[in-house]
Amino acid sequence: MCNGLKTTSRGVERTTFALLMAVMAVAEVAFVFGLIARLSWQACALVVLVATTLAAGAVFTVVEMQRLAKEGLKAGRMRGA
């Protein structure tokens, strides 16, 4: 996958970075929420883990859908040629 990232255009790298930053923001908000709610460190860790996992799953879905759409466009061009 690293090789795929190296060969992609700058726009895709920026989009992936922006999505990664969104995941980090979700984790930070979950951590702050855990501290404000005065949860135990175990409960706070669980809240952060669950929020990060959900955000990462959403990011993965968006990135994969973009990749599949791009492959579909390439396949459509190949069939038409």
DSSP file (Angstrom, degrees, kcal/mol; ACC not computed):
  #  RESIDUE AA STRUCTURE BP1 BP2  ACC     N-H-->O    O-->H-N    N-H-->O    O-->H-N    TCO  KAPPA ALPHA  PHI   PSI    X-CA   Y-CA   Z-CA
    1    1 A M     >        0   0    0      0, 0.0     4,-1.9     0, 0.0     5,-0.2   0.000 360.0 360.0 360.0 -31.5    0.0    0.0    0.0
    2    2 A C  H  >  +     0   0    0      1,-0.2     4,-1.9     2,-0.2     5,-0.1   0.902 360.0  52.2 -62.5 -39.5    2.9    2.3    0.6
    3    3 A N  H  > S+     0   0    0      1,-0.2     4,-1.4     2,-0.2    -1,-0.2   0.885 106.8  53.8 -63.7 -36.5    4.0    2.0   -3.0
    4    4 A G  H  > S+     0   0    0      1,-0.2     4,-0.5     2,-0.2    -1,-0.2   0.878 107.8  50.0 -63.9 -37.8    0.5    2.9   -4.1
    5    5 A L  H >< S+     0   0    0     -4,-1.9     3,-0.6     1,-0.2    -1,-0.2   0.855 107.3  54.8 -69.7 -32.9    0.6    6.1   -2.0
    6    6 A K  H 3< S+     0   0    0     -4,-1.9    -1,-0.2     1,-0.2    -2,-0.2   0.828 110.9  44.7 -68.6 -30.5    4.0    7.1   -3.5
    7    7 A T  H 3< S+     0   0    0     -4,-1.4    -1,-0.2    -5,-0.1    -2,-0.2   0.463  93.7 100.5 -95.4  -0.4    2.6    6.9   -7.0
    8    8 A T  S << S-     0   0    0     -3,-0.6    -3,-0.0    -4,-0.5     2,-0.0  -0.334  80.0 -94.5 -82.1 167.3   -0.6    8.7   -6.4
    9    9 A S     >  -     0   0    0      1,-0.1     4,-1.5    -2,-0.1     3,-0.3  -0.281  34.9-107.4 -74.8 165.6   -1.3   12.3   -7.3
   10   10 A R  H  > S+     0   0    0      1,-0.2     4,-2.4     2,-0.2     5,-0.2   0.846 115.7  61.3 -63.5 -35.0   -0.9   15.1   -4.7
   11   11 A G  H  > S+     0   0    0      1,-0.2     4,-2.1     2,-0.2    -1,-0.2   0.892 104.1  47.9 -61.2 -40.8   -4.6   15.6   -4.4
   12   12 A V  H  > S+     0   0    0     -3,-0.3     4,-2.6     2,-0.2    -1,-0.2   0.896 110.8  51.4 -67.8 -40.2   -5.2   12.0   -3.1
   13   13 A E  H  X S+     0   0    0     -4,-1.5     4,-2.4     1,-0.2    -2,-0.2   0.905 111.1  48.1 -63.7 -40.7   -2.3   12.4   -0.6
   14   14 A R  H  X S+     0   0    0     -4,-2.4     4,-2.5     2,-0.2    -2,-0.2   0.893 111.6  50.1 -66.6 -39.0   -3.8   15.6    0.7
   15   15 A T  H  X S+     0   0    0     -4,-2.1     4,-2.3     2,-0.2    -2,-0.2   0.928 111.6  47.8 -64.4 -44.7   -7.3   14.0    0.9
   16   16 A T  H  X S+     0   0    0     -4,-2.6     4,-2.3     1,-0.2    -2,-0.2   0.906 112.4  49.7 -62.5 -41.7   -5.9   11.0    2.8
   17   17 A F  H  X S+     0   0    0     -4,-2.4     4,-2.3     2,-0.2    -2,-0.2   0.910 110.2  50.6 -63.6 -41.7   -4.0   13.4    5.2
   18   18 A A  H  X S+     0   0    0     -4,-2.5     4,-1.7     1,-0.2    -2,-0.2   0.897 110.9  48.6 -63.4 -40.0   -7.1   15.4    5.8
   19   19 A L  H  X S+     0   0    0     -4,-2.3     4,-1.9     2,-0.2    -1,-0.2   0.880 109.9  52.1 -67.7 -37.3   -9.0   12.3    6.6
   20   20 A L  H  X S+     0   0    0     -4,-2.3     4,-2.1     1,-0.2    -2,-0.2   0.896 108.1  51.6 -63.8 -39.8   -6.3   11.2    9.0
   21   21 A M  H  X S+     0   0    0     -4,-2.3     4,-2.2     1,-0.2    -1,-0.2   0.858 106.1  55.1 -65.1 -34.3   -6.4   14.5   10.7
   22   22 A A  H  X S+     0   0    0     -4,-1.7     4,-2.1     2,-0.2    -1,-0.2   0.905 107.2  49.8 -64.1 -41.0  -10.2   14.0   11.1
   23   23 A V  H  X S+     0   0    0     -4,-1.9     4,-2.2     1,-0.2    -2,-0.2   0.913 110.4  50.1 -63.1 -42.1   -9.6   10.7   12.8
   24   24 A M  H  X S+     0   0    0     -4,-2.1     4,-2.3     1,-0.2    -2,-0.2   0.886 109.1  51.9 -64.3 -37.9   -7.1   12.4   15.2
   25   25 A A  H  X S+     0   0    0     -4,-2.2     4,-2.6     2,-0.2    -1,-0.2   0.898 108.3  51.3 -65.3 -40.0   -9.6   15.1   15.9
   26   26 A V  H  X S+     0   0    0     -4,-2.1     4,-2.4     2,-0.2    -2,-0.2   0.916 110.5  48.9 -62.4 -43.0  -12.2   12.6   16.8
   27   27 A A  H  X S+     0   0    0     -4,-2.2     4,-2.2     2,-0.2    -2,-0.2   0.907 111.8  49.3 -63.5 -41.1   -9.8   10.8   19.2
   28   28 A E  H  X S+     0   0    0     -4,-2.3     4,-2.6     2,-0.2     5,-0.2   0.927 111.2  48.2 -64.4 -44.8   -8.9   14.1   20.8
   29   29 A V  H  X S+     0   0    0     -4,-2.6     4,-2.7     1,-0.2    -2,-0.2   0.905 111.8  50.3 -62.6 -41.4  -12.5   15.1   21.3
   30   30 A A  H  X S+     0   0    0     -4,-2.4     4,-2.3     2,-0.2    -1,-0.2   0.895 111.0  49.6 -63.8 -39.3  -13.3   11.7   22.8
   31   31 A F  H  X S+     0   0    0     -4,-2.2     4,-2.0     2,-0.2    -2,-0.2   0.935 112.2  46.5 -65.0 -46.3  -10.3   12.0   25.1
   32   32 A V  H  X S+     0   0    0     -4,-2.6     4,-2.9     1,-0.2     5,-0.2   0.910 111.3  52.6 -62.9 -41.7  -11.4   15.4   26.3
   33   33 A F  H  X S+     0   0    0     -4,-2.7     4,-2.7     1,-0.2    -1,-0.2   0.925 108.2  51.4 -58.8 -43.5  -15.0   14.2   26.7
   34   34 A G  H  <>S+     0   0    0     -4,-2.3     5,-2.3     1,-0.2    -1,-0.2   0.878 112.0  46.3 -61.3 -38.0  -13.6   11.3   28.9
   35   35 A L  H ><5S+     0   0    0     -4,-2.0     3,-1.0     3,-0.2    -2,-0.2   0.913 113.3  48.0 -70.9 -42.1  -11.7   13.8   31.1
   36   36 A I  H 3<5S+     0   0    0     -4,-2.9    -2,-0.2     1,-0.3    -1,-0.2   0.891 110.4  51.5 -65.7 -38.6  -14.6   16.2   31.4
   37   37 A A  T 3<5S-     0   0    0     -4,-2.7    -1,-0.3    -5,-0.2    -2,-0.2   0.491 109.9-127.0 -77.1  -1.5  -17.0   13.4   32.3
   38   38 A R  T < 5 +     0   0    0     -3,-1.0    -3,-0.2    -4,-0.2     2,-0.1   0.902  46.3 170.9  56.0  45.4  -14.5   12.3   35.0
   39   39 A L      < -     0   0    0     -5,-2.3    -1,-0.1    -6,-0.1    -2,-0.0  -0.446  40.2 -98.0 -77.9 157.8  -14.4    8.7   33.7
   40   40 A S     >  -     0   0    0     -2,-0.1     4,-2.8     1,-0.1     5,-0.2  -0.300  39.8-104.4 -66.3 164.0  -11.9    6.3   35.0
   41   41 A W  H  > S+     0   0    0      1,-0.2     4,-2.3     2,-0.2     5,-0.2   0.842 122.7  53.7 -64.3 -30.3   -8.8    5.9   32.8
   42   42 A Q  H  > S+     0   0    0      2,-0.2     4,-2.1     1,-0.2    -1,-0.2   0.932 111.6  43.5 -67.6 -45.0  -10.1    2.5   31.6
   43   43 A A  H  > S+     0   0    0      2,-0.2     4,-2.5     1,-0.2    -2,-0.2   0.897 113.9  51.3 -66.9 -39.8  -13.5    4.0   30.5
   44   44 A C  H  X S+     0   0    0     -4,-2.8     4,-2.4     2,-0.2    -2,-0.2   0.921 110.2  49.2 -62.3 -43.8  -11.7    7.0   29.0
   45   45 A A  H  X S+     0   0    0     -4,-2.3     4,-2.7    -5,-0.2    -1,-0.2   0.886 110.8  51.0 -62.4 -38.8   -9.4    4.7   27.0
   46   46 A L  H  X S+     0   0    0     -4,-2.1     4,-2.7     2,-0.2     5,-0.2   0.913 109.5  49.4 -65.7 -42.6  -12.4    2.7   25.9
   47   47 A V  H  X S+     0   0    0     -4,-2.5     4,-2.5     2,-0.2     5,-0.2   0.927 113.8  46.3 -61.8 -45.2  -14.3    5.8   24.7
   48   48 A V  H  X S+     0   0    0     -4,-2.4     4,-2.6     2,-0.2     5,-0.2   0.922 113.5  49.0 -63.5 -44.5  -11.2    7.0   22.8
   49   49 A L  H  X S+     0   0    0     -4,-2.7     4,-2.4     2,-0.2    -2,-0.2   0.923 113.8  45.3 -62.0 -45.9  -10.6    3.5   21.2
   50   50 A V  H  X S+     0   0    0     -4,-2.7     4,-2.4     2,-0.2     5,-0.2   0.929 114.9  47.0 -65.8 -45.0  -14.3    3.2   20.1
   51   51 A A  H  X S+     0   0    0     -4,-2.5     4,-2.3    -5,-0.2    -2,-0.2   0.911 114.3  47.4 -64.1 -42.1  -14.4    6.7   18.7
   52   52 A T  H  X S+     0   0    0     -4,-2.6     4,-2.9    -5,-0.2     5,-0.2   0.902 111.4  50.9 -65.8 -41.2  -11.1    6.3   16.9
   53   53 A T  H  X S+     0   0    0     -4,-2.4     4,-2.3    -5,-0.2    -2,-0.2   0.922 111.6  47.0 -63.4 -44.2  -12.2    2.9   15.5
   54   54 A L  H  X S+     0   0    0     -4,-2.4     4,-1.9     2,-0.2    -2,-0.2   0.917 114.7  46.6 -63.7 -43.2  -15.5    4.3   14.2
   55   55 A A  H  X S+     0   0    0     -4,-2.3     4,-2.5     2,-0.2    -2,-0.2   0.913 112.2  50.1 -66.0 -42.2  -13.7    7.3   12.6
   56   56 A A  H  X S+     0   0    0     -4,-2.9     4,-2.8     1,-0.2    -1,-0.2   0.883 109.4  52.2 -64.6 -37.6  -11.0    5.1   11.0
   57   57 A G  H  X S+     0   0    0     -4,-2.3     4,-2.2    -5,-0.2    -1,-0.2   0.897 109.9  48.4 -63.7 -39.7  -13.7    2.8    9.6
   58   58 A A  H  X S+     0   0    0     -4,-1.9     4,-2.2     2,-0.2    -2,-0.2   0.915 113.0  47.8 -65.9 -42.5  -15.4    5.8    8.0
   59   59 A V  H  X S+     0   0    0     -4,-2.5     4,-2.7     2,-0.2     5,-0.2   0.923 111.0  51.0 -63.6 -44.5  -12.2    7.1    6.6
   60   60 A F  H  X S+     0   0    0     -4,-2.8     4,-2.6     1,-0.2     5,-0.2   0.910 109.8  50.8 -59.1 -42.6  -11.3    3.7    5.2
   61   61 A T  H  X S+     0   0    0     -4,-2.2     4,-2.4     2,-0.2    -1,-0.2   0.925 111.5  46.9 -62.3 -45.2  -14.7    3.4    3.6
   62   62 A V  H  X S+     0   0    0     -4,-2.2     4,-2.1     2,-0.2    -2,-0.2   0.929 114.0  47.2 -63.6 -45.8  -14.3    6.8    1.9
   63   63 A V  H  X S+     0   0    0     -4,-2.7     4,-2.2     1,-0.2    -2,-0.2   0.910 113.8  47.5 -64.2 -42.4  -10.8    6.1    0.7
   64   64 A E  H  X S+     0   0    0     -4,-2.6     4,-2.9    -5,-0.2     5,-0.2   0.890 110.2  52.1 -67.4 -38.9  -11.7    2.7   -0.7
   65   65 A M  H  X S+     0   0    0     -4,-2.4     4,-2.3    -5,-0.2    -1,-0.2   0.898 110.4  49.2 -64.0 -39.0  -14.8    4.0   -2.4
   66   66 A Q  H  X S+     0   0    0     -4,-2.1     4,-2.1     2,-0.2    -2,-0.2   0.915 112.6  48.0 -63.6 -42.5  -12.7    6.7   -4.1
   67   67 A R  H  X S+     0   0    0     -4,-2.2     4,-2.3     1,-0.2    -2,-0.2   0.919 112.6  47.7 -65.3 -43.4  -10.2    4.1   -5.2
   68   68 A L  H  X S+     0   0    0     -4,-2.9     4,-2.4     2,-0.2    -1,-0.2   0.880 110.6  51.9 -65.9 -37.7  -12.9    1.8   -6.5
   69   69 A A  H  X S+     0   0    0     -4,-2.3     4,-2.0    -5,-0.2    -1,-0.2   0.905 109.9  49.7 -64.2 -40.3  -14.5    4.6   -8.4
   70   70 A K  H  X S+     0   0    0     -4,-2.1     4,-2.0     1,-0.2    -2,-0.2   0.906 111.3  48.4 -65.5 -41.1  -11.2    5.5  -10.0
   71   71 A E  H  X S+     0   0    0     -4,-2.3     4,-2.6     1,-0.2    -2,-0.2   0.876 109.2  54.2 -65.2 -36.8  -10.7    1.9  -11.0
   72   72 A G  H  X S+     0   0    0     -4,-2.4     4,-2.1     2,-0.2    -2,-0.2   0.885 107.6  49.8 -64.2 -38.7  -14.2    1.8  -12.4
   73   73 A L  H  X S+     0   0    0     -4,-2.0     4,-2.0     2,-0.2    -1,-0.2   0.906 111.1  49.1 -65.2 -41.6  -13.4    4.8  -14.6
   74   74 A K  H  X S+     0   0    0     -4,-2.0     4,-2.0     1,-0.2    -2,-0.2   0.919 111.6  48.9 -63.4 -43.2  -10.2    3.2  -15.8
   75   75 A A  H  X S+     0   0    0     -4,-2.6     4,-2.1     1,-0.2    -1,-0.2   0.880 109.7  52.5 -65.2 -37.2  -12.1    0.0  -16.7
   76   76 A G  H  X S+     0   0    0     -4,-2.1     4,-1.7     1,-0.2    -1,-0.2   0.874 109.4  48.9 -65.3 -37.8  -14.8    1.9  -18.5
   77   77 A R  H  X S+     0   0    0     -4,-2.0     4,-1.1     2,-0.2    -1,-0.2   0.873 110.3  51.6 -68.2 -37.1  -12.2    3.7  -20.6
   78   78 A M  H  < S+     0   0    0     -4,-2.0    -2,-0.2     1,-0.2     3,-0.2   0.887 110.0  48.4 -68.7 -38.0  -10.5    0.4  -21.4
   79   79 A R  H  < S+     0   0    0     -4,-2.1    -1,-0.2     1,-0.2    -2,-0.2   0.875 111.2  50.6 -68.1 -36.7  -13.7   -1.2  -22.6
   80   80 A G  H  <        0   0    0     -4,-1.7    -1,-0.2     1,-0.2    -2,-0.2   0.713 360.0 360.0 -74.9 -19.7  -14.6    1.8  -24.7
   81   81 A A     <        0   0    0     -4,-1.1    -1,-0.2    -3,-0.2    -2,-0.2   0.478 360.0 360.0 -77.9 360.0  -11.2    1.9  -26.5
